[in-house]
């Protein structure tokens, strides 16, 4: 990337498994279809996703980035909660990209310089025909944006509230993740993990990967005792 992107003070990486094929839609099928269409250069030019933590917002933004990359198109993903202490000039020049993905917009609320920078980026992308995909935890109609015109700009495109998966949906998400890795995860193991990690699906997926690596390294099947061993030994933090 050219311009201010070279000055991003973080090593921002996408999760390789955050693709559309690993996103279990549940009640979010319309949002999934809209984001997929946008990532394929069709549909809406601007989308905003909002919802509580662990509802799949980051997954969808990163899936859109992966799709763009497969199409050979440039894209940028910026997790604003990690970048809020950087210079808002970071958003300069992004209007030259076909897709810009901004995550965790709630981190910018109340930061006057960031609000103004975001306001102007939305305007510039609209002028250039670029596409903008955003995510925030807060209902954008009730967030405490200081710049009134920014609130209206965030509603220039469709706004989707993402709903969390229920327990059966989380179990199916685990099974889907395991299949993508070529893992066999018995039902009793999946349900045990769900009891241990009832709220944080992202942490659960990370743990699945580490369990898989330990299983392969020790040439043992994935069982509840093996999972307990991983948790006791701290291997889940490796």
ZAKOLKE-290253 format. One record per residue (C-alpha): y, z, x; residue number from 1; residue in one letter. Coordinates in nm, 3 decimals. Layout:
Y | Z | X | NUM | a
...
end
This chain:
0.000 | 0.000 | 0.000 | 1 | x
0.355 | -0.066 | 0.109 | 2 | x
0.669 | 0.141 | 0.063 | 3 | x
0.671 | 0.511 | -0.024 | 4 | x
0.297 | 0.526 | -0.088 | 5 | x
0.249 | 0.544 | 0.288 | 6 | x
0.431 | 0.876 | 0.280 | 7 | x
0.199 | 1.051 | 0.031 | 8 | x
0.119 | 1.382 | 0.207 | 9 | x
-0.237 | 1.401 | 0.073 | 10 | x
-0.568 | 1.227 | 0.118 | 11 | x
-0.609 | 1.127 | -0.246 | 12 | x
-0.960 | 1.005 | -0.322 | 13 | x
-1.125 | 0.898 | -0.642 | 14 | x
-1.460 | 1.039 | -0.745 | 15 | x
-1.711 | 0.759 | -0.703 | 16 | x
-1.897 | 0.863 | -1.020 | 17 | x
-1.588 | 0.860 | -1.242 | 18 | x
-1.657 | 0.525 | -1.403 | 19 | x
-1.653 | 0.405 | -1.761 | 20 | x
-2.032 | 0.391 | -1.753 | 21 | x
-2.051 | 0.767 | -1.685 | 22 | x
-1.795 | 0.870 | -1.948 | 23 | x
-1.961 | 1.013 | -2.256 | 24 | x
-1.712 | 0.934 | -2.529 | 25 | x
-1.808 | 1.179 | -2.803 | 26 | x
-1.507 | 1.185 | -3.036 | 27 | x
-1.298 | 0.990 | -2.783 | 28 | x
-1.436 | 0.640 | -2.842 | 29 | x
-1.097 | 0.494 | -2.940 | 30 | x
-0.931 | 0.632 | -2.628 | 31 | x
-1.214 | 0.500 | -2.411 | 32 | x
-1.183 | 0.153 | -2.561 | 33 | x
-0.805 | 0.152 | -2.514 | 34 | x
-0.823 | 0.260 | -2.149 | 35 | x
-1.103 | 0.015 | -2.071 | 36 | x
-0.905 | -0.268 | -2.226 | 37 | x
-0.596 | -0.175 | -2.029 | 38 | x
-0.795 | -0.162 | -1.705 | 39 | x
-0.925 | -0.511 | -1.776 | 40 | x
-0.571 | -0.643 | -1.815 | 41 | x
-0.579 | -0.656 | -2.192 | 42 | x
-0.459 | -0.440 | -2.478 | 43 | x
-0.174 | -0.193 | -2.447 | 44 | x
0.063 | -0.191 | -2.151 | 45 | x
0.127 | 0.183 | -2.179 | 46 | x
-0.112 | 0.462 | -2.277 | 47 | x
-0.083 | 0.839 | -2.277 | 48 | x
-0.380 | 1.075 | -2.293 | 49 | x
-0.340 | 1.443 | -2.361 | 50 | x
-0.569 | 1.738 | -2.412 | 51 | x
-0.695 | 2.059 | -2.262 | 52 | x
-0.856 | 2.080 | -1.922 | 53 | x
-1.207 | 1.937 | -1.897 | 54 | x
-1.168 | 1.681 | -2.176 | 55 | x
-1.208 | 1.378 | -1.949 | 56 | x
-0.849 | 1.272 | -1.881 | 57 | x
-0.890 | 1.245 | -1.504 | 58 | x
-1.228 | 1.075 | -1.549 | 59 | x
-1.072 | 0.799 | -1.759 | 60 | x
-0.776 | 0.747 | -1.525 | 61 | x
-1.004 | 0.718 | -1.226 | 62 | x
-1.243 | 0.492 | -1.416 | 63 | x
-0.951 | 0.258 | -1.481 | 64 | x
-0.873 | 0.259 | -1.108 | 65 | x
-1.233 | 0.173 | -1.020 | 66 | x
-1.229 | -0.110 | -1.274 | 67 | x
-0.908 | -0.249 | -1.126 | 68 | x
-1.058 | -0.233 | -0.778 | 69 | x
-1.367 | -0.425 | -0.893 | 70 | x
-1.133 | -0.692 | -1.028 | 71 | x
-0.965 | -0.710 | -0.688 | 72 | x
-0.636 | -0.585 | -0.832 | 73 | x
-0.414 | -0.321 | -0.666 | 74 | x
-0.377 | 0.013 | -0.839 | 75 | x
-0.245 | 0.360 | -0.762 | 76 | x
-0.367 | 0.698 | -0.886 | 77 | x
-0.129 | 0.993 | -0.842 | 78 | x
-0.230 | 1.351 | -0.937 | 79 | x
0.116 | 1.490 | -1.004 | 80 | x
0.007 | 1.855 | -0.994 | 81 | x
-0.067 | 1.799 | -0.625 | 82 | x
0.246 | 1.596 | -0.557 | 83 | x
0.517 | 1.788 | -0.743 | 84 | x
0.648 | 1.929 | -0.413 | 85 | x
0.685 | 1.579 | -0.268 | 86 | x
0.995 | 1.361 | -0.293 | 87 | x
1.036 | 1.192 | -0.635 | 88 | x
1.119 | 0.878 | -0.436 | 89 | x
0.740 | 0.850 | -0.431 | 90 | x
0.763 | 0.661 | -0.761 | 91 | x
0.994 | 0.395 | -0.620 | 92 | x
0.840 | 0.051 | -0.589 | 93 | x
0.535 | 0.119 | -0.806 | 94 | x
0.658 | -0.130 | -1.067 | 95 | x
0.520 | -0.404 | -0.843 | 96 | x
0.164 | -0.293 | -0.920 | 97 | x
-0.034 | -0.422 | -1.219 | 98 | x
-0.154 | -0.068 | -1.307 | 99 | x
-0.011 | 0.275 | -1.230 | 100 | x
-0.212 | 0.589 | -1.320 | 101 | x
-0.026 | 0.921 | -1.331 | 102 | x
-0.231 | 1.235 | -1.390 | 103 | x
-0.119 | 1.590 | -1.477 | 104 | x
0.230 | 1.499 | -1.600 | 105 | x
0.271 | 1.856 | -1.726 | 106 | x
0.344 | 1.954 | -1.365 | 107 | x
0.672 | 1.758 | -1.380 | 108 | x
0.814 | 1.923 | -1.692 | 109 | x
1.142 | 2.096 | -1.612 | 110 | x
1.184 | 1.929 | -1.271 | 111 | x
1.500 | 1.729 | -1.326 | 112 | x
1.459 | 1.491 | -1.031 | 113 | x
1.098 | 1.414 | -1.121 | 114 | x
1.182 | 1.363 | -1.489 | 115 | x
1.452 | 1.114 | -1.397 | 116 | x
1.221 | 0.934 | -1.153 | 117 | x
0.950 | 0.908 | -1.417 | 118 | x
1.200 | 0.786 | -1.677 | 119 | x
1.315 | 0.504 | -1.450 | 120 | x
0.957 | 0.411 | -1.352 | 121 | x
0.860 | 0.372 | -1.719 | 122 | x
1.161 | 0.145 | -1.768 | 123 | x
1.089 | -0.063 | -1.458 | 124 | x
0.723 | -0.111 | -1.548 | 125 | x
0.825 | -0.228 | -1.894 | 126 | x
1.064 | -0.480 | -1.738 | 127 | x
0.807 | -0.614 | -1.489 | 128 | x
0.516 | -0.622 | -1.733 | 129 | x
0.315 | -0.365 | -1.537 | 130 | x
0.073 | -0.128 | -1.707 | 131 | x
0.105 | 0.250 | -1.712 | 132 | x
-0.173 | 0.499 | -1.785 | 133 | x
-0.071 | 0.865 | -1.802 | 134 | x
-0.239 | 1.198 | -1.873 | 135 | x
-0.107 | 1.546 | -1.950 | 136 | x
-0.244 | 1.873 | -2.082 | 137 | x
0.042 | 1.932 | -2.324 | 138 | x
0.120 | 1.770 | -2.656 | 139 | x
0.396 | 1.530 | -2.545 | 140 | x
0.590 | 1.588 | -2.867 | 141 | x
0.625 | 1.958 | -2.791 | 142 | x
0.643 | 1.959 | -2.410 | 143 | x
0.963 | 2.100 | -2.266 | 144 | x
1.102 | 1.783 | -2.113 | 145 | x
1.469 | 1.830 | -2.027 | 146 | x
1.545 | 1.458 | -2.043 | 147 | x
1.538 | 1.364 | -2.412 | 148 | x
1.509 | 0.991 | -2.346 | 149 | x
1.198 | 1.051 | -2.136 | 150 | x
1.018 | 1.203 | -2.434 | 151 | x
1.079 | 0.886 | -2.632 | 152 | x
0.968 | 0.666 | -2.341 | 153 | x
0.635 | 0.847 | -2.325 | 154 | x
0.570 | 0.731 | -2.680 | 155 | x
0.635 | 0.363 | -2.612 | 156 | x
0.259 | 0.310 | -2.625 | 157 | x
-0.033 | 0.470 | -2.808 | 158 | x
-0.095 | 0.841 | -2.752 | 159 | x
-0.450 | 0.979 | -2.769 | 160 | x
-0.554 | 1.341 | -2.788 | 161 | x
-0.888 | 1.385 | -2.610 | 162 | x
-1.143 | 1.617 | -2.768 | 163 | x
-1.390 | 1.827 | -2.566 | 164 | x
-1.762 | 1.762 | -2.586 | 165 | x
-1.978 | 2.008 | -2.777 | 166 | x
-2.281 | 2.167 | -2.608 | 167 | x
-2.513 | 1.878 | -2.692 | 168 | x
-2.254 | 1.635 | -2.563 | 169 | x
-2.226 | 1.829 | -2.238 | 170 | x
-2.603 | 1.823 | -2.201 | 171 | x
-2.604 | 1.447 | -2.253 | 172 | x
-2.319 | 1.408 | -2.002 | 173 | x
-2.533 | 1.595 | -1.748 | 174 | x
-2.832 | 1.373 | -1.819 | 175 | x
-2.615 | 1.062 | -1.787 | 176 | x
-2.472 | 1.182 | -1.456 | 177 | x
-2.822 | 1.260 | -1.329 | 178 | x
-2.954 | 0.917 | -1.429 | 179 | x
-2.668 | 0.750 | -1.245 | 180 | x
-2.776 | 0.935 | -0.930 | 181 | x
-3.145 | 0.862 | -0.983 | 182 | x
-3.210 | 1.232 | -1.049 | 183 | x
-3.464 | 1.377 | -1.287 | 184 | x
-3.320 | 1.691 | -1.442 | 185 | x
-3.562 | 1.877 | -1.672 | 186 | x
-3.421 | 1.999 | -2.000 | 187 | x
-3.467 | 2.365 | -1.909 | 188 | x
-3.263 | 2.311 | -1.591 | 189 | x
-2.987 | 2.133 | -1.781 | 190 | x
-2.964 | 2.415 | -2.035 | 191 | x
-2.966 | 2.679 | -1.763 | 192 | x
-2.676 | 2.505 | -1.587 | 193 | x
-2.485 | 2.480 | -1.913 | 194 | x
-2.516 | 2.855 | -1.957 | 195 | x
-2.388 | 2.911 | -1.603 | 196 | x
-2.097 | 2.665 | -1.635 | 197 | x
-2.007 | 2.665 | -2.006 | 198 | x
-1.648 | 2.545 | -1.968 | 199 | x
-1.605 | 2.344 | -1.648 | 200 | x
-1.784 | 2.010 | -1.674 | 201 | x
-1.630 | 1.879 | -1.351 | 202 | x
-1.761 | 2.176 | -1.151 | 203 | x
-2.098 | 2.128 | -1.317 | 204 | x
-2.116 | 1.765 | -1.202 | 205 | x
-2.026 | 1.868 | -0.847 | 206 | x
-2.303 | 2.127 | -0.855 | 207 | x
-2.552 | 1.869 | -0.980 | 208 | x
-2.479 | 1.654 | -0.677 | 209 | x
-2.531 | 1.945 | -0.439 | 210 | x
-2.854 | 2.044 | -0.610 | 211 | x
-2.972 | 1.685 | -0.576 | 212 | x
-2.894 | 1.684 | -0.203 | 213 | x
-3.077 | 2.014 | -0.155 | 214 | x
-3.376 | 1.888 | -0.352 | 215 | x
-3.396 | 1.576 | -0.136 | 216 | x
-3.351 | 1.771 | 0.187 | 217 | x
-3.628 | 2.019 | 0.100 | 218 | x
-3.852 | 1.762 | -0.075 | 219 | x
-3.879 | 1.988 | -0.381 | 220 | x
-3.851 | 1.914 | -0.750 | 221 | x
-3.542 | 2.033 | -0.933 | 222 | x
-3.639 | 2.352 | -1.114 | 223 | x
-3.458 | 2.663 | -1.236 | 224 | x
-3.584 | 2.864 | -0.932 | 225 | x
-3.448 | 2.594 | -0.699 | 226 | x
-3.111 | 2.605 | -0.876 | 227 | x
-3.102 | 2.985 | -0.850 | 228 | x
-3.178 | 2.953 | -0.480 | 229 | x
-2.888 | 2.714 | -0.434 | 230 | x
-2.653 | 2.947 | -0.620 | 231 | x
-2.768 | 3.258 | -0.431 | 232 | x
-2.744 | 3.093 | -0.091 | 233 | x
-2.400 | 2.952 | -0.151 | 234 | x
-2.525 | 2.596 | -0.105 | 235 | x
-2.330 | 2.502 | -0.416 | 236 | x
-2.012 | 2.545 | -0.209 | 237 | x
-2.116 | 2.314 | 0.076 | 238 | x
end
